[in-house]
Amino acid sequence: MIPTNRAAASSLLRSSAHVYSIPRTLLATDVSSSTKYARTLQTKASVIGAMAYQPRMLVHPTVSRRRFATAVSNTPSSEWKPHFDKILIANRGEIACRVIRTAKKLGIKTVAIYSEVDANSLHVLEADEAYCIGPAPSSESYLRMDKIIEVCRQSGAQAVHPGYGFLSENAKFAERLAEEGIVFIGPPSNAIVSMGSKSESKNIMSAAGVPCVPGYHGVNQDADLLFAEAGKIGYPVLIKAIHGGGGKGMRVVSSPSQFKDALASAQRESLKSFGDADVLVEKYIERPRHVEVQVFADTLGNTVSLWERDCSVQRRNQKIIEEAPAPGLSPDLRADLSAKAVAAAKAVNYVGAGTVEFIFDNDTEKFYFMEMNTRLQVEHPVTEMVTGLDLVEWQLEVAAGNPLPLSQAQIPLVGHAFEARIYAENPRNDFLPDSGPLLYLHTPKPTHVFAPPIPSLPHTDSCSELDSVKRSPDTSTHVAPSMRLEQGFTQGAQIGVFYDPMIAKLVVHGRDRTSALRALRRALEQYKVVGVSTNVEFLRMLAGNEAFVNGEVETGFIKKHYEDLFPAVESPSAELMAQATLFVALREYPIQSTSLATPWTTLTSRRFGGDVYERTISIQPDDASAEPTRVSLKSISSGQFDIAVHSATPKTFTGVSARLVSPTTLSTTLNGASTEITIVSQRPAPSLPASRATNTMERLHVFSASGTKTTLAVAPPAYLLSLGQDVLTASKGALRAPMPSLVVEVKVSIGDRVEKGQPVVVLESMKTETVLRAEVAGVVSAVGCAKGEMVEEGRELVDIKEEEQ
């Protein structure tokens, strides 16, 4: 997002020196001060260049005060209170970058904190100051209240924005900040306690007459008691961490035999993620929708709804795609949901941004209170897009003591918006998280940094409170399709095992749901990643699924439509293999420019049979069980080739024209069709011996014009295979780490007898637990890991010698 007019960006940087000053405290890394200065300037210029396309976002902060005129005039004091001079963001990744952008827009200096593995992260580079607060584990860095408060003292930060996750819903953190005279940009601690606790919040809602899902919300956490309560409720039940969210510490239990293992796993995950192992047990509703309402309140008693979002499509109990408004809601139902959410916030004297979540029954259109998240949500951008607001700016205004910018009647609801979360994970392997470097990253070009402005509605005192929230989305106003990219990583960044695997969020807005979904599909086609597995291809399938297009959403959507979302992987076409072979040949034998042709540039060597380039390559799908296919290529003139694919159904292509437009872009005319495709090479680690495992081969990641990704492996020659060790000769009972992970528990020892399906090893990666189970019945012959050890992907953890039948 670097501006095309660099001189303009440089001038803008100089004119904004009071906002984008270079920090006195530089990063505590090995990078020299001069290098850090240059990198800071480059980052600032990139951000400013992006903002330059939006003059509304670059006005002096005092101009934005006009938006508050109406609200201020209705309060006892009309004096506008200034923003903070400097804030600390107690988070990382895309949400830290998101808060920094709004702070810069308002002229507020920012302080970043980072763990040792995040030293070169984007949020560190974009902040005015950055401080290292400890090693990679969250418990030693981002969850250390004492270190964060000490950085506030050192930097002079007047307030702390917690983002989401980590300490964002920690009442003790809010209290300690208050004791230090530092403002917590969030709700008061008593509201966090009341609504952050799923059990207490449900009691409050029941007292307020809001229906809740039947369940046990008590303080007694005895495992036998919880087991008995689950029996009373009736299976299936849902075990859920009392504190926190994001699907952490949550397990669906279908039968009594699964309960205690699931309980122990949920409690461990909850303790690590939120510092509290307490859980509740509820009846699991099997066909619900997840509908939530964004609420906002100030210190003057004003509370509003910013309409609802639908977050029903989930995997591993985590949201994957969100939209606003929720499809299919009537104005009356929208008003009822908003009114209940506002009442919930008022019941605990809430202040700031919060989200009231409901379980919504598709068949009866009844809703049940689920929980309240006392923070800004990951999916807040879809609300911003349909209202034209900046919710982080609202947070800063409220934290400064100012009234809400708009009354309920003034808040617009225009068009439709989607957010797709880009995760480092493998959807075809139960969405297990992945880690590694972003070797290649190409993203669609955003049209906006913030939500496009939408005129607010006129203020009126005549309508009732119910009428002010009874609203249908405005789809008659012309809305140009727009797209935002919220990301915390750039090409070359490392996606580690210590934090959430989210890479970025694609946010789109259109006139209606159909146009917004079309914009989302187009953006996903242009999002290309190599280095880690991602869910981009899955999101493309989801956005084009007929049931999803029709708005038939529910939390069990993925399971219900699994076959459509995960079609059988087709064998690569002969055309694709021909293109891959052309890429390898042109990379190693580039076409020389005829205008510069000389014997010294065109003749790299002399061949007795003539200077005709020929090459045979063995290519196979990225699957060790697949047989390689030989592809022969012969150059017939400059940029012209004959190709033969020796597959089960042989195919020949003659007179194929091809050239490398860039190191990753191949232009071909094949079968009369001219196309440009992206091909990215990923070479194996030098330490891996040649074998038939595709992770020991060079892999070619081929992206079609429609964005479909196919990974091919270039098989090594036979002589290399004979020298290497075949890694696929392991026994049938060998259990390997599916991803880089921390070993949480080893449940067996050498000599133990195990049954098929028995839990053997518990792993944790990116705050998610994975249980490895025995694939065969037999005796444990080897254990290759220990509790607390970090293990790499593919490492053999336990070997079980199968019993002879």
Buried (B, 14 or more C-beta within 10 A) or exposed (E): BEBEEEEEBBEBBEEBEEBBEBBEEBBEBEBEEEEBBEBBBEBBBBBBBBBBBBEEBBEEBEEBBEBBEBBBEBBEEEEBEEBBEBBBBBBBBBBBBBBBBBBBBBBBBBBBBBBBBBBBBBBBBBBBBBBBBBEBBBEBBBBBBEBBBBBBEEBEBBBBBBBBBBBBBBBEBBBBBEEEEBBBBBBBBBBBBBBBBBBBBBEBBEEEEBBBBEBBBEEEBEEEEBBEBBEEBEBBBBBBBBBBBBBBBBBBBEEEEBBBBBBBBBBBBBBBBBBBBBBBBBBBBEEBBBBBBBBBBBBBEBBBBBBBBBBBBBBBBBBBBBBBBBBBBEEEBBBBBBBBBBBBBBBBBBBBBBBBBBBBBBEEEEBBBBBBBBBBBBBBBBBBBBBBBBBBBBBBBBBBBBBBBBBBBBBBBBBBBBBBBBBBBBBEEEBBBBBBEBBBBBBBEBBBBBBBEBEBBEBEEEEEEEBBBBBEBBBEEEBEBBBBBBBBBBBEBBBBBBBBBBBBBBBBBBBBBEBBBBBBBBBBBBBBBBBBBBBBBBBBBBBBBEBBBEEBBBBBBBEBBEEBBBEEEEBBEBBBBBBBBBBBBBEEEEEBEEEEEEEEEEEEEEEEEEEEEEBEBBBBBBEBEBEBBBBBBBBEEEBBBBBBBBBEEEBEBEEBBBBBEEEBBBBBBBEEEEBEBBBBBBEBEEEBBBBBBBBBBBBBBBBBEEBEBBBBBBBBEEEBBEEBEBBEEEBEBBBBBBBBBBBBBBBBEEEBEBEBEBBBBBBBBBBBBBBBBBBBBBBBBBBBBEEEEEBEBBBBBBBBBBEEE
